Amino acid sequence: MRYIAMSLSIAALLCAPALLAQQETPSKPMQDMPIQNMPGMKGMMQSGNAEGVGVVQAVDADQGTITIKHQAIESIHWPAMTMTFKAAKPELLQDVKAGEHIRFGLHTEGMNGTVTWIKPDTQ
C-alpha cells in the first residue's frame, strides 16, 4: 500500500509541469483554430453571400453597425442568433429602427458579415 501511494505521488509530480504549461497557454482566436476540431463549424467559416430575416435590436449610425436577432441562415450554415454587423454603406441604416422586422443581404467572410441591403419584412 505504501508503494502505491508513493507511485501516485511521483506520477503527480511528473505530470504537474505539463498541466501547468497548458493552463498558461493563451487561448487562440477562433479564426486560428483548426476547423476539423470543431464539428459543425466548417460551413460557418466559409465566405459568400446570403439572405437573412430578423428583427433589428439596435442601430449605431456613428459606428456604421446594426445588431440583428436573425433566424437561422441555412445557406451559410448559421444558427439563429443575435449579431452586430457592419453596414456596407452608411445610408443603409438611415431608415432602420430597433424593433423593425427586416430581410437583409449579407456578405460573409468567415464568422464576420457585412449587411449589403435591408428591406422591411412584410411576411
Sine and cosine of phi, psi and omega as CSV:
sin_phi,cos_phi,sin_psi,cos_psi,sin_omega,cos_omega
0.00,0.00,-0.63,0.78,-0.01,-1.00
-0.89,0.45,-0.62,0.78,-0.01,-1.00
-0.94,0.33,-0.56,0.83,0.03,-1.00
-0.91,0.41,-0.71,0.71,0.00,-1.00
-0.89,0.46,-0.66,0.75,0.01,-1.00
-0.92,0.39,-0.63,0.77,0.03,-1.00
-0.89,0.46,-0.66,0.75,0.02,-1.00
-0.91,0.41,-0.62,0.78,0.02,-1.00
-0.90,0.43,-0.68,0.73,0.01,-1.00
-0.91,0.42,-0.67,0.74,0.02,-1.00
-0.88,0.47,-0.65,0.76,0.01,-1.00
-0.90,0.43,-0.65,0.76,0.02,-1.00
-0.91,0.40,-0.60,0.80,0.00,-1.00
-0.95,0.32,-0.53,0.85,-0.03,-1.00
-1.00,0.09,-0.39,0.92,-0.11,-0.99
-0.83,0.56,-0.72,0.69,-0.01,-1.00
-0.87,0.50,-0.63,0.77,0.00,-1.00
-0.91,0.41,-0.65,0.76,0.01,-1.00
-0.92,0.39,-0.65,0.76,0.03,-1.00
-0.91,0.41,-0.63,0.77,0.01,-1.00
-0.89,0.45,-0.62,0.79,0.03,-1.00
-0.90,0.43,-0.63,0.78,-0.03,-1.00
-0.94,0.35,-0.47,0.88,-0.03,-1.00
-1.00,0.08,-0.18,0.98,-0.02,-1.00
-0.96,0.27,0.84,-0.55,0.01,-1.00
-0.91,0.41,0.52,-0.85,0.00,-1.00
-0.95,0.31,0.53,-0.85,-0.01,-1.00
-0.99,0.10,0.52,-0.85,0.14,-0.99
-0.89,0.46,0.48,-0.88,-0.06,-1.00
-0.82,0.57,-0.62,0.78,-0.04,-1.00
-0.93,0.37,-0.28,0.96,0.02,-1.00
-1.00,-0.02,-0.15,0.99,-0.03,-1.00
-0.99,0.16,0.63,-0.78,0.02,-1.00
-0.92,0.38,0.80,-0.60,-0.06,-1.00
-0.88,0.48,-0.54,0.84,-0.04,-1.00
-0.89,0.46,-0.31,0.95,0.03,-1.00
-1.00,0.00,0.00,1.00,-0.03,-1.00
-0.80,-0.60,1.00,0.04,-0.02,-1.00
-0.82,0.57,0.68,-0.73,0.05,-1.00
1.00,0.09,-0.11,0.99,-0.06,-1.00
-1.00,-0.06,-0.31,0.95,-0.10,-1.00
-0.83,0.56,-0.73,0.69,0.00,-1.00
-0.90,0.43,-0.54,0.84,-0.03,-1.00
-0.95,0.32,-0.36,0.93,-0.08,-1.00
-1.00,-0.05,-0.02,1.00,-0.02,-1.00
-0.99,0.16,0.35,-0.94,0.04,-1.00
-0.98,-0.20,0.45,-0.89,0.04,-1.00
0.27,-0.96,-0.20,-0.98,0.02,-1.00
-0.89,-0.45,0.57,-0.83,-0.04,-1.00
-0.48,-0.88,0.16,-0.99,0.08,-1.00
-0.82,-0.57,0.68,-0.73,0.00,-1.00
-0.79,-0.61,0.24,-0.97,0.05,-1.00
-0.75,-0.66,0.70,-0.71,-0.01,-1.00
-0.17,-0.99,-0.15,-0.99,0.01,-1.00
-0.87,-0.50,0.77,-0.64,0.01,-1.00
-0.93,0.36,0.80,-0.61,0.05,-1.00
-0.99,-0.13,-0.59,0.81,-0.01,-1.00
-0.31,-0.95,0.46,-0.89,0.09,-1.00
-0.77,-0.64,0.78,-0.63,0.07,-1.00
-0.85,-0.53,1.00,0.00,-0.05,-1.00
-0.89,0.46,-0.57,0.82,0.00,-1.00
-0.89,0.45,-0.61,0.79,0.01,-1.00
-1.00,-0.01,-0.22,0.98,-0.03,-1.00
0.95,0.31,0.58,0.81,-0.05,-1.00
-0.81,-0.58,0.39,-0.92,0.08,-1.00
-0.68,-0.73,0.72,-0.69,0.05,-1.00
-0.97,-0.23,0.82,-0.58,-0.09,-1.00
-0.80,-0.60,0.75,-0.66,0.17,-0.99
-1.00,-0.02,0.99,-0.17,-0.14,-0.99
-0.96,-0.28,0.41,-0.91,0.11,-0.99
-0.96,0.29,0.16,-0.99,0.06,-1.00
-0.85,0.53,0.63,-0.78,0.06,-1.00
-0.92,-0.39,1.00,-0.03,-0.13,-0.99
-0.86,0.51,-0.62,0.79,-0.10,-1.00
-0.89,0.46,-0.40,0.92,0.04,-1.00
-0.88,-0.47,0.19,0.98,0.10,-1.00
0.89,0.45,0.58,0.82,0.05,-1.00
-0.99,-0.14,0.75,-0.66,0.09,-1.00
-0.97,0.25,0.21,-0.98,0.09,-1.00
-0.89,0.46,0.69,-0.73,0.01,-1.00
-0.18,-0.98,0.10,-0.99,0.09,-1.00
-0.95,-0.31,0.80,-0.59,-0.04,-1.00
-0.66,-0.75,0.46,-0.89,0.12,-0.99
-0.98,-0.21,0.79,-0.61,-0.04,-1.00
-0.88,-0.48,0.48,-0.88,0.19,-0.98
-0.98,0.21,0.55,-0.83,0.12,-0.99
-1.00,-0.05,0.68,-0.74,0.00,-1.00
-0.89,0.46,-0.58,0.82,0.03,-1.00
-0.68,-0.73,0.64,-0.77,-0.01,-1.00
-0.84,0.54,-0.57,0.82,-0.04,-1.00
-0.91,0.42,-0.29,0.96,0.07,-1.00
-0.88,0.47,-0.46,0.89,-0.10,-0.99
-1.00,-0.06,-0.09,1.00,-0.12,-0.99
-0.86,0.51,-0.70,0.72,-0.11,-0.99
-0.95,-0.30,0.27,0.96,-0.05,-1.00
-0.98,-0.19,0.69,-0.72,-0.02,-1.00
-0.78,-0.63,0.47,-0.88,0.07,-1.00
-0.84,0.54,0.65,-0.76,0.00,-1.00
1.00,-0.08,-0.21,0.98,-0.03,-1.00
-0.97,0.23,0.68,-0.73,0.08,-1.00
-1.00,0.05,0.80,-0.60,-0.10,-1.00
-0.73,-0.68,0.31,-0.95,0.28,-0.96
-0.93,-0.37,0.57,-0.82,-0.03,-1.00
-0.53,-0.85,0.50,-0.87,0.10,-0.99
-1.00,-0.05,0.57,-0.82,-0.09,-1.00
-0.67,-0.75,0.77,-0.63,0.16,-0.99
-0.96,-0.29,0.84,-0.54,-0.06,-1.00
-0.96,-0.29,0.56,-0.83,0.14,-0.99
-0.74,-0.68,0.99,-0.17,-0.07,-1.00
0.90,0.43,-0.82,-0.57,-0.01,-1.00
-1.00,-0.05,0.07,1.00,-0.01,-1.00
-0.97,-0.26,0.50,-0.86,0.01,-1.00
-0.67,-0.74,0.51,-0.86,0.08,-1.00
-0.87,-0.50,0.79,-0.61,0.03,-1.00
-0.97,0.23,0.81,-0.58,-0.07,-1.00
-0.97,-0.24,-0.37,0.93,0.09,-1.00
-0.38,-0.93,0.39,-0.92,0.00,-1.00
-0.61,-0.79,0.70,-0.71,0.15,-0.99
-0.56,-0.83,0.43,-0.90,-0.01,-1.00
-0.87,0.49,0.60,-0.80,0.08,-1.00
-1.00,-0.08,0.93,-0.38,-0.06,-1.00
-1.00,-0.05,0.03,1.00,-0.03,-1.00
-0.99,0.11,0.00,0.00,0.00,0.00
